[in-house]
Amino acid sequence: MLEDLLQRRPYNAVTDLIDAPVERGLGGKTAFIDADRTLTYGDLQARSCQFASALLDIGLRGEERLALLLYDTVDFPMAFWGSVRAGIVALPLNTLLNTEQYAYILADSRASAIVALASLAKTLQPILDRLPRLRTIILVGGSADDRAAFAFMVAKMYAQAGDLDNSLVYLRKAMEDGYKNINQVYKDNEFATLRTDPRFTELMAQQPKAIQ
């Protein structure tokens, strides 16, 4: 009996807290609600699966840290339980902290990625060059123009810091989101070193199309 109890088995909390209610026929019952939207257990199961799959697709792996900078809306449980389903450690952040506090927490936790509301993400911009382990930023909300402008701003920051690899990643994202002032990359001094990289020339020649 004791040996059976002590035997290590794979376990994921979503099995008991999300999947089990759906299996019991409660998929249509409300799980979370905010001022504008309602999320049923069935919705949460489907969307957490989609989010978990997306996290794995972008290269996150089990036990890596994913920070969450989100308000208390239904986006939070989708991101949180999607992370848990993927075996990734979710790290909720207080939305009222200042830039330096975020810098300490993200560095200390060794977060590999962050899901941030577009309106809150600007708080992170000044510290991204101090977070070498943070390789992915997922924006929630905001328009395509907002996402494109943020990606361009991040690309500029990384270029100025000498991190050309990440600068190119976010420059591509800015182009794919349809950044309208992409030719600014030829004028801004922060991109001076990047402009000498053959990969920059190749990227600009490709002119990645905006993703609709």
TIKOLLUM-148423 format. One line per 10 residues: number of its first residue (from 0); their letters; for each residue x, y, z of N, C-alpha, C, CB. Coordinates in pm, whole numbers, padded with zeros to 5 digits, always signed. Glycine has a CB too. Layout:
BEGIN
NUM) a) X Y Z X Y Z X Y Z X Y Z ~ ...
This chain:
BEGIN
0) mledllqrrp) +00083 -00120 +00000 +00000 +00000 +00000 +00087 +00125 +00000 -00094 +00000 +00122 ~ +00186 +00131 +00092 +00273 +00247 +00102 +00354 +00264 -00026 +00367 +00233 +00223 ~ +00404 +00151 -00079 +00483 +00159 -00202 +00399 +00213 -00317 +00540 +00021 -00237 ~ +00273 +00175 -00320 +00184 +00222 -00425 +00162 +00373 -00414 +00050 +00149 -00418 ~ +00149 +00423 -00291 +00129 +00565 -00269 +00252 +00647 -00302 +00088 +00591 -00125 ~ +00368 +00590 -00279 +00494 +00662 -00300 +00543 +00652 -00445 +00600 +00608 -00207 ~ +00478 +00571 -00525 +00523 +00555 -00663 +00498 +00684 -00741 +00450 +00435 -00730 ~ +00601 +00728 -00810 +00593 +00852 -00886 +00514 +00829 -01016 +00733 +00906 -00917 ~ +00413 +00912 -01036 +00333 +00902 -01157 +00324 +01039 -01224 +00192 +00847 -01126 ~ +00314 +01042 -01356 +00292 +01170 -01424 +00159 +01230 -01378 +00294 +01152 -01579
10) ynavtdlida) +00158 +01357 -01350 +00034 +01422 -01306 +00031 +01564 -01361 +00022 +01423 -01152 ~ -00085 +01608 -01403 -00104 +01745 -01446 -00236 +01793 -01388 -00102 +01757 -01602 ~ -00231 +01908 -01323 -00350 +01959 -01253 -00468 +01983 -01346 -00315 +02088 -01181 ~ -00444 +02007 -01474 -00557 +02032 -01564 -00648 +01909 -01574 -00505 +02069 -01703 ~ -00592 +01792 -01547 -00673 +01670 -01554 -00789 +01677 -01455 -00587 +01546 -01525 ~ -00760 +01720 -01332 -00863 +01727 -01229 -00946 +01855 -01236 -00800 +01716 -01093 ~ -00883 +01966 -01270 -00950 +02095 -01258 -01020 +02143 -01385 -00852 +02197 -01215 ~ -00983 +02088 -01498 -01048 +02129 -01623 -01107 +02010 -01698 -00949 +02201 -01713 ~ -01026 +01910 -01725 -01072 +01797 -01807 -01180 +01714 -01736 -00954 +01708 -01843 ~ -01163 +01693 -01605 -01259 +01611 -01532 -01400 +01670 -01534 -01213 +01593 -01388
20) pverglggkt) -01417 +01802 -01508 -01552 +01858 -01517 -01615 +01842 -01655 -01548 +02005 -01480 ~ -01533 +01854 -01760 -01585 +01836 -01896 -01632 +01692 -01915 -01477 +01873 -02001 ~ -01554 +01597 -01866 -01590 +01456 -01877 -01718 +01424 -01799 -01476 +01368 -01827 ~ -01744 +01500 -01693 -01865 +01477 -01613 -01987 +01548 -01673 -01844 +01526 -01470 ~ -01970 +01607 -01792 -02082 +01672 -01857 -02102 +01817 -01819 -02205 +01598 -01827 ~ -01999 +01878 -01759 -02011 +02017 -01714 -01943 +02115 -01810 -01952 +02032 -01576 ~ -01916 +02071 -01932 -01844 +02156 -02026 -01912 +02288 -02056 -01824 +02082 -02153 ~ -02044 +02293 -02044 -02118 +02416 -02071 -02130 +02508 -01952 -02253 +02382 -02120 ~ -02082 +02463 -01836 -02090 +02544 -01716 -01981 +02653 -01716 -02076 +02456 -01591 ~ -02012 +02767 -01655 -01918 +02879 -01651 -01801 +02848 -01559 -01988 +03007 -01606
30) afidadrtlt) -01680 +02870 -01612 -01559 +02850 -01532 -01502 +02984 -01486 -01453 +02772 -01613 ~ -01499 +03083 -01577 -01447 +03216 -01546 -01532 +03320 -01617 -01296 +03229 -01587 ~ -01536 +03438 -01557 -01612 +03547 -01616 -01541 +03678 -01587 -01758 +03549 -01561 ~ -01543 +03769 -01685 -01493 +03903 -01659 -01600 +04003 -01702 -01358 +03929 -01733 ~ -01567 +04128 -01713 -01668 +04230 -01742 -01730 +04214 -01881 -01606 +04367 -01730 ~ -01658 +04149 -01972 -01705 +04142 -02110 -01728 +04000 -02162 -01608 +04209 -02199 ~ -01662 +03901 -02102 -01665 +03767 -02160 -01689 +03661 -02054 -01536 +03738 -02234 ~ -01741 +03547 -02101 -01762 +03431 -02016 -01688 +03313 -02078 -01914 +03399 -01999 ~ -01625 +03233 -01992 -01547 +03118 -02038 -01601 +02993 -01971 -01395 +03137 -02007 ~ -01653 +02900 -02050 -01702 +02774 -01994 -01586 +02676 -01977 -01813 +02712 -02085
40) ygdlqarscq) -01613 +02565 -01907 -01511 +02462 -01891 -01471 +02404 -02027 -01561 +02351 -01798 ~ -01570 +02390 -02116 -01540 +02339 -02248 -01451 +02435 -02327 -01668 +02314 -02325 ~ -01482 +02566 -02317 -01400 +02667 -02382 -01258 +02664 -02326 -01461 +02807 -02363 ~ -01249 +02655 -02193 -01118 +02657 -02129 -01035 +02536 -02168 -01134 +02663 -01977 ~ -01100 +02420 -02178 -01028 +02301 -02220 -00973 +02319 -02362 -01119 +02177 -02214 ~ -01057 +02365 -02454 -01016 +02381 -02593 -00907 +02486 -02607 -01135 +02418 -02681 ~ -00925 +02599 -02542 -00830 +02709 -02559 -00698 +02684 -02486 -00891 +02839 -02512 ~ -00706 +02615 -02373 -00580 +02582 -02304 -00501 +02481 -02386 -00608 +02526 -02163 ~ -00570 +02392 -02455 -00501 +02298 -02545 -00435 +02373 -02660 -00598 +02192 -02600 ~ -00507 +02468 -02718 -00452 +02546 -02828 -00331 +02626 -02783 -00558 +02640 -02885
50) fasalldigl) -00341 +02687 -02666 -00231 +02770 -02616 -00110 +02683 -02582 -00276 +02850 -02493 ~ -00135 +02568 -02521 -00026 +02476 -02488 +00048 +02434 -02615 -00079 +02353 -02413 ~ -00028 +02401 -02719 +00032 +02361 -02845 +00114 +02474 -02905 -00075 +02316 -02943 ~ +00062 +02597 -02896 +00133 +02713 -02950 +00265 +02736 -02876 +00045 +02838 -02943 ~ +00263 +02719 -02744 +00386 +02737 -02666 +00493 +02637 -02708 +00357 +02723 -02517 ~ +00453 +02513 -02728 +00548 +02411 -02770 +00598 +02439 -02912 +00485 +02272 -02763 ~ +00509 +02492 -02996 +00547 +02521 -03134 +00653 +02630 -03143 +00424 +02563 -03213 ~ +00651 +02725 -03050 +00750 +02833 -03054 +00878 +02797 -02979 +00691 +02961 -02997 ~ +00886 +02673 -02931 +01012 +02626 -02875 +01021 +02619 -02725 +01117 +02709 -02922 ~ +00914 +02654 -02652 +00918 +02639 -02506 +00908 +02492 -02470 +00803 +02721 -02439
60) rgeerlalll) +00973 +02455 -02362 +00976 +02316 -02320 +00937 +02303 -02174 +01114 +02256 -02344 ~ +00903 +02180 -02135 +00860 +02153 -01999 +00956 +02207 -01895 +00843 +02006 -01980 ~ +00896 +02269 -01791 +00966 +02324 -01675 +01036 +02457 -01702 +01066 +02226 -01627 ~ +01028 +02508 -01826 +01073 +02645 -01848 +00971 +02739 -01786 +01093 +02675 -02000 ~ +01014 +02863 -01761 +00926 +02962 -01697 +00860 +03052 -01801 +01004 +03046 -01596 ~ +00729 +03071 -01784 +00653 +03163 -01867 +00587 +03266 -01777 +00546 +03087 -01953 ~ +00632 +03391 -01785 +00575 +03497 -01703 +00444 +03545 -01765 +00674 +03615 -01688 ~ +00350 +03586 -01680 +00219 +03634 -01725 +00197 +03774 -01670 +00105 +03537 -01678 ~ +00190 +03871 -01758 +00163 +04010 -01719 +00028 +04049 -01779 +00278 +04107 -01767 ~ -00078 +04006 -01709 -00214 +04020 -01759 -00307 +04068 -01648 -00265 +03887 -01818
70) ydtvdfpmaf) -00412 +04139 -01688 -00515 +04176 -01593 -00604 +04054 -01563 -00600 +04293 -01647 ~ -00697 +04072 -01470 -00785 +03961 -01431 -00902 +03948 -01528 -00839 +03983 -01288 ~ -00871 +03904 -01649 -00973 +03876 -01749 -00964 +03728 -01785 -00955 +03966 -01876 ~ -01050 +03683 -01875 -01048 +03541 -01911 -00922 +03504 -01989 -01172 +03507 -01995 ~ -00845 +03604 -02034 -00717 +03573 -02098 -00620 +03507 -01999 -00654 +03701 -02157 ~ -00632 +03548 -01871 -00539 +03493 -01772 -00553 +03343 -01753 -00560 +03562 -01639 ~ -00673 +03290 -01725 -00683 +03144 -01708 -00647 +03066 -01835 -00823 +03107 -01664 ~ -00676 +03124 -01952 -00637 +03054 -02075 -00486 +03039 -02084 -00691 +03128 -02198 ~ -00414 +03148 -02052 -00268 +03144 -02057 -00211 +03058 -01944 -00211 +03286 -02050 ~ -00267 +03075 -01824 -00215 +03001 -01709 -00232 +02850 -01728 -00286 +03045 -01579
80) wgsvragiva) -00357 +02808 -01759 -00381 +02664 -01770 -00322 +02607 -01899 -00530 +02636 -01764 ~ -00307 +02689 -02000 -00236 +02643 -02119 -00091 +02612 -02088 -00245 +02747 -02230 ~ -00030 +02697 -02005 +00108 +02675 -01962 +00119 +02546 -01881 +00158 +02793 -01878 ~ +00029 +02530 -01786 +00031 +02411 -01702 +00012 +02285 -01787 -00078 +02419 -01594 ~ -00081 +02292 -01881 -00106 +02176 -01967 +00019 +02137 -02046 -00221 +02206 -02064 ~ +00099 +02236 -02085 +00221 +02210 -02161 +00338 +02170 -02072 +00258 +02333 -02242 ~ +00316 +02168 -01940 +00424 +02134 -01848 +00520 +02249 -01824 +00500 +02018 -01901 ~ +00476 +02370 -01856 +00558 +02490 -01839 +00517 +02560 -01710 +00543 +02587 -01962 ~ +00613 +02616 -01640 +00587 +02681 -01511 +00535 +02822 -01535 +00716 +02684 -01423 ~ +00410 +02847 -01498 +00351 +02980 -01513 +00394 +03069 -01397 +00196 +02971 -01520
90) lplntllnte) +00429 +03193 -01430 +00477 +03288 -01330 +00392 +03416 -01338 +00628 +03321 -01352 ~ +00281 +03421 -01265 +00197 +03542 -01268 +00270 +03661 -01205 +00064 +03516 -01194 ~ +00258 +03777 -01271 +00322 +03899 -01222 +00215 +04000 -01180 +00414 +03960 -01330 ~ +00243 +04071 -01072 +00156 +04180 -01028 +00164 +04292 -01132 +00197 +04231 -00885 ~ +00050 +04338 -01180 +00049 +04442 -01284 +00084 +04580 -01231 -00085 +04447 -01351 ~ +00101 +04593 -01099 +00127 +04724 -01039 +00275 +04745 -01005 +00044 +04741 -00913 ~ +00360 +04651 -01042 +00503 +04665 -01010 +00568 +04766 -01105 +00574 +04528 -01020 ~ +00688 +04810 -01064 +00761 +04902 -01151 +00864 +04825 -01235 +00831 +05013 -01068 ~ +00930 +04896 -01323 +01021 +04833 -01418 +01133 +04755 -01349 +01082 +04938 -01509 ~ +01192 +04813 -01247 +01303 +04747 -01178 +01258 +04621 -01105 +01369 +04843 -01080
100) qyayiladsr) +01138 +04623 -01053 +01086 +04503 -00986 +01063 +04391 -01087 +00955 +04535 -00913 ~ +01011 +04427 -01204 +00996 +04327 -01309 +01132 +04272 -01351 +00923 +04386 -01431 ~ +01231 +04359 -01360 +01365 +04316 -01400 +01420 +04213 -01303 +01461 +04437 -01408 ~ +01402 +04238 -01174 +01453 +04144 -01073 +01382 +04010 -01081 +01437 +04204 -00931 ~ +01248 +04013 -01087 +01171 +03888 -01087 +01200 +03806 -01212 +01021 +03917 -01077 ~ +01201 +03869 -01328 +01222 +03796 -01452 +01363 +03738 -01461 +01196 +03887 -01571 ~ +01461 +03813 -01411 +01598 +03762 -01412 +01615 +03649 -01311 +01699 +03875 -01381 ~ +01559 +03668 -01191 +01574 +03567 -01085 +01502 +03438 -01121 +01521 +03621 -00953 ~ +01388 +03448 -01188 +01310 +03330 -01224 +01363 +03262 -01350 +01165 +03367 -01242 ~ +01449 +03330 -01422 +01503 +03280 -01550 +01390 +03253 -01649 +01587 +03152 -01527
110) asaivalasl) +01295 +03346 -01655 +01182 +03330 -01747 +01230 +03325 -01891 +01082 +03443 -01728 ~ +01178 +03229 -01966 +01214 +03214 -02107 +01122 +03294 -02198 +01212 +03067 -02148 ~ +01001 +03322 -02150 +00903 +03393 -02231 +00807 +03466 -02139 +00826 +03295 -02325 ~ +00735 +03559 -02198 +00635 +03633 -02121 +00514 +03659 -02208 +00693 +03766 -02068 ~ +00396 +03643 -02149 +00270 +03682 -02213 +00229 +03813 -02147 +00158 +03571 -02199 ~ +00219 +03919 -02227 +00193 +04051 -02169 +00082 +04122 -02245 +00319 +04136 -02170 ~ -00003 +04189 -02172 -00103 +04275 -02234 -00029 +04387 -02305 -00206 +04331 -02128 ~ -00074 +04422 -02425 -00003 +04521 -02505 +00016 +04652 -02430 -00079 +04547 -02635 ~ -00085 +04694 -02354 -00075 +04820 -02282 +00023 +04816 -02166 -00210 +04860 -02231 ~ +00057 +04696 -02118 +00152 +04681 -02008 +00294 +04650 -02056 +00105 +04571 -01914
120) aktlqpildr) +00305 +04605 -02179 +00434 +04558 -02229 +00538 +04668 -02237 +00417 +04496 -02365 ~ +00494 +04793 -02255 +00590 +04903 -02267 +00675 +04918 -02141 +00518 +05033 -02295 ~ +00622 +04873 -02028 +00697 +04880 -01902 +00822 +04794 -01908 +00609 +04835 -01785 ~ +00819 +04691 -01991 +00930 +04597 -01999 +01042 +04643 -02092 +00880 +04462 -02044 ~ +01008 +04732 -02184 +01103 +04767 -02290 +01240 +04813 -02239 +01045 +04876 -02376 ~ +01248 +04895 -02133 +01380 +04943 -02090 +01471 +04835 -02030 +01362 +05052 -01989 ~ +01415 +04718 -01996 +01495 +04617 -01926 +01522 +04491 -02008 +01426 +04579 -01799 ~ +01471 +04485 -02129 +01484 +04362 -02207 +01629 +04324 -02233 +01410 +04376 -02338 ~ +01717 +04423 -02248 +01857 +04390 -02275 +01928 +04335 -02152 +01930 +04513 -02325 ~ +01861 +04338 -02037 +01918 +04282 -01914 +01862 +04143 -01883 +01891 +04376 -01796
130) lprlrtiilv) +01784 +04089 -01977 +01720 +03959 -01956 +01761 +03863 -02068 +01564 +03974 -01951 ~ +01884 +03813 -02064 +01932 +03729 -02175 +01856 +03598 -02192 +02076 +03697 -02154 ~ +01790 +03551 -02087 +01716 +03425 -02098 +01577 +03444 -02158 +01703 +03359 -01962 ~ +01528 +03568 -02159 +01395 +03596 -02212 +01404 +03604 -02364 +01337 +03727 -02152 ~ +01351 +03505 -02433 +01367 +03500 -02579 +01237 +03519 -02656 +01427 +03369 -02617 ~ +01122 +03521 -02586 +00996 +03536 -02657 +00901 +03626 -02578 +00932 +03398 -02681 ~ +00837 +03719 -02650 +00734 +03805 -02591 +00606 +03785 -02670 +00778 +03956 -02591 ~ +00500 +03746 -02601 +00370 +03722 -02665 +00276 +03834 -02621 +00312 +03580 -02627 ~ +00232 +03916 -02715 +00145 +04028 -02682 -00002 +03987 -02693 +00174 +04147 -02774 ~ -00082 +04033 -02597 -00225 +04008 -02595 -00297 +04142 -02610 -00269 +03935 -02464
140) ggsaddraaf) -00395 +04146 -02698 -00469 +04269 -02717 -00390 +04369 -02801 -00505 +04330 -02584 ~ -00447 +04486 -02819 -00382 +04586 -02902 -00405 +04556 -03050 -00233 +04592 -02871 ~ -00385 +04656 -03131 -00404 +04641 -03274 -00278 +04586 -03338 -00443 +04775 -03338 ~ -00288 +04548 -03464 -00170 +04503 -03538 -00066 +04614 -03542 -00207 +04460 -03682 ~ -00110 +04739 -03552 -00016 +04851 -03552 +00057 +04861 -03418 -00090 +04983 -03582 ~ -00015 +04837 -03308 +00048 +04840 -03176 +00154 +04731 -03165 -00058 +04822 -03065 ~ +00121 +04610 -03211 +00215 +04499 -03204 +00337 +04525 -03292 +00148 +04369 -03246 ~ +00313 +04582 -03410 +00423 +04610 -03501 +00516 +04716 -03443 +00370 +04656 -03637 ~ +00458 +04821 -03385 +00539 +04927 -03327 +00621 +04875 -03209 +00451 +05044 -03283 ~ +00559 +04789 -03128 +00632 +04733 -03015 +00747 +04644 -03062 +00537 +04653 -02924
150) afmvakmyaq) +00721 +04561 -03163 +00826 +04474 -03215 +00942 +04556 -03271 +00770 +04382 -03323 ~ +00911 +04665 -03339 +01018 +04749 -03394 +01098 +04813 -03281 +00960 +04858 -03485 ~ +01029 +04857 -03177 +01096 +04917 -03062 +01189 +04816 -02994 +00992 +04970 -02961 ~ +01143 +04693 -02981 +01226 +04589 -02921 +01346 +04557 -03010 +01143 +04461 -02895 ~ +01322 +04552 -03142 +01432 +04528 -03235 +01539 +04635 -03223 +01380 +04523 -03379 ~ +01496 +04757 -03208 +01591 +04868 -03193 +01671 +04856 -03064 +01517 +05003 -03196 ~ +01602 +04818 -02956 +01669 +04802 -02827 +01775 +04694 -02834 +01567 +04770 -02718 ~ +01740 +04579 -02894 +01836 +04470 -02904 +01953 +04508 -02995 +01767 +04343 -02957 ~ +01925 +04581 -03102 +02032 +04624 -03192 +02130 +04716 -03120 +01974 +04696 -03314 ~ +02077 +04806 -03040 +02162 +04899 -02966 +02246 +04825 -02863 +02077 +05005 -02897
160) agdldnslvy) +02190 +04716 -02807 +02263 +04638 -02707 +02363 +04540 -02770 +02165 +04561 -02620 ~ +02361 +04531 -02903 +02453 +04441 -02971 +02402 +04300 -02987 +02581 +04437 -02898 ~ +02276 +04276 -02950 +02216 +04143 -02966 +02149 +04137 -03103 +02113 +04111 -02851 ~ +02228 +04110 -03205 +02177 +04117 -03341 +02079 +04004 -03373 +02292 +04114 -03437 ~ +02100 +03888 -03311 +02010 +03775 -03336 +01867 +03811 -03298 +02055 +03650 -03257 ~ +01848 +03861 -03176 +01713 +03897 -03131 +01661 +04019 -03205 +01713 +03924 -02981 ~ +01749 +04111 -03241 +01707 +04228 -03316 +01645 +04186 -03449 +01826 +04322 -03340 ~ +01706 +04091 -03516 +01653 +04042 -03643 +01520 +03971 -03625 +01754 +03949 -03709 ~ +01506 +03895 -03517 +01380 +03825 -03488 +01266 +03925 -03476 +01392 +03740 -03359 ~ +01286 +04031 -03399 +01179 +04126 -03375 +01160 +04222 -03492 +01205 +04203 -03249
170) lrkamedgyk) +01265 +04245 -03569 +01248 +04324 -03690 +01159 +04250 -03790 +01385 +04356 -03754 ~ +01178 +04119 -03800 +01091 +04038 -03886 +00946 +04044 -03836 +01141 +03892 -03890 ~ +00927 +04035 -03704 +00792 +04041 -03649 +00726 +04174 -03682 +00794 +04020 -03497 ~ +00804 +04282 -03672 +00749 +04414 -03703 +00704 +04419 -03848 +00854 +04524 -03677 ~ +00781 +04360 -03937 +00745 +04359 -04079 +00623 +04271 -04103 +00863 +04309 -04164 ~ +00617 +04157 -04037 +00504 +04067 -04054 +00374 +04126 -03999 +00533 +03934 -03986 ~ +00387 +04214 -03899 +00269 +04281 -03845 +00238 +04410 -03921 +00289 +04312 -03697 ~ +00314 +04435 -04028 +00281 +04548 -04115 +00329 +04683 -04066 +00135 +04555 -04133 ~ +00447 +04688 -04001 +00498 +04816 -03951 +00518 +04912 -04068 +00632 +04796 -03874 ~ +00456 +05027 -04059 +00449 +05119 -04173 +00577 +05201 -04192 +00333 +05211 -04156
180) ninqvykdne) +00655 +05216 -04088 +00775 +05300 -04097 +00902 +05216 -04095 +00778 +05400 -03983 ~ +00897 +05099 -04162 +01010 +05007 -04156 +01137 +05067 -04214 +00975 +04880 -04229 ~ +01126 +05163 -04306 +01244 +05224 -04365 +01322 +05309 -04265 +01206 +05309 -04483 ~ +01263 +05330 -04147 +01333 +05402 -04041 +01457 +05326 -03997 +01240 +05426 -03922 ~ +01458 +05195 -04024 +01571 +05112 -03985 +01699 +05157 -04055 +01542 +04966 -04017 ~ +01686 +05225 -04169 +01803 +05274 -04242 +01853 +05408 -04189 +01771 +05286 -04389 ~ +01773 +05471 -04102 +01807 +05604 -04053 +01849 +05605 -03906 +01689 +05696 -04071 ~ +01788 +05519 -03825 +01814 +05520 -03681 +01955 +05472 -03650 +01711 +05433 -03607 ~ +02026 +05548 -03570 +02164 +05513 -03536 +02174 +05382 -03460 +02227 +05623 -03455 ~ +02068 +05347 -03387 +02071 +05222 -03309 +02090 +05100 -03398 +01942 +05208 -03228
190) fatlrtdprf) +02049 +05110 -03524 +02060 +04997 -03616 +02189 +04998 -03698 +01941 +04996 -03708 ~ +02281 +05087 -03667 +02401 +05103 -03749 +02479 +04973 -03763 +02491 +05211 -03690 ~ +02502 +04903 -03651 +02577 +04778 -03656 +02498 +04670 -03727 +02614 +04731 -03515 ~ +02369 +04665 -03702 +02285 +04564 -03765 +02287 +04578 -03917 +02141 +04573 -03713 ~ +02294 +04701 -03964 +02292 +04724 -04109 +02413 +04665 -04180 +02284 +04872 -04138 ~ +02519 +04635 -04104 +02639 +04575 -04165 +02632 +04422 -04167 +02763 +04619 -04090 ~ +02528 +04366 -04106 +02512 +04220 -04100 +02446 +04171 -04229 +02428 +04179 -03976 ~ +02505 +04073 -04295 +02445 +04020 -04419 +02302 +03970 -04400 +02531 +03908 -04474 ~ +02270 +03923 -04280 +02136 +03873 -04254 +02033 +03986 -04260 +02131 +03804 -04118 ~ +02075 +04106 -04221 +01987 +04222 -04231 +01954 +04251 -04377 +02052 +04346 -04165
200) telmaqqpka) +02057 +04250 -04459 +02037 +04275 -04602 +01943 +04171 -04663 +02171 +04273 -04676 ~ +01962 +04045 -04623 +01878 +03938 -04673 +01733 +03956 -04628 +01931 +03803 -04626 ~ +01713 +03992 -04499 +01578 +04011 -04447 +01507 +04124 -04519 +01582 +04039 -04297 ~ +01575 +04234 -04538 +01511 +04349 -04603 +01481 +04319 -04749 +01601 +04472 -04592 ~ +01564 +04237 -04811 +01539 +04198 -04950 +01416 +04108 -04961 +01661 +04127 -05009 ~ +01395 +04026 -04857 +01279 +03936 -04858 +01148 +04011 -04842 +01293 +03833 -04747 ~ +01153 +04124 -04766 +01033 +04202 -04738 +00918 +04111 -04693 +00991 +04283 -04861 ~ +00931 +04047 -04574 +00824 +03958 -04526 +00688 +04026 -04529 +00854 +03910 -04384 ~ +00590 +03954 -04582 +00457 +04011 -04594 +00386 +04018 -04459 +00375 +03930 -04691 ~ +00304 +04117 -04445 +00225 +04130 -04323 +00131 +04011 -04310 +00144 +04263 -04322
210) iq) +00126 +03954 -04189 +00038 +03841 -04161 -00099 +03893 -04123 +00095 +03752 -04048 ~ -00200 +03852 -04196 -00337 +03900 -04171 -00401 +03819 -04059 -00423 +03892 -04299
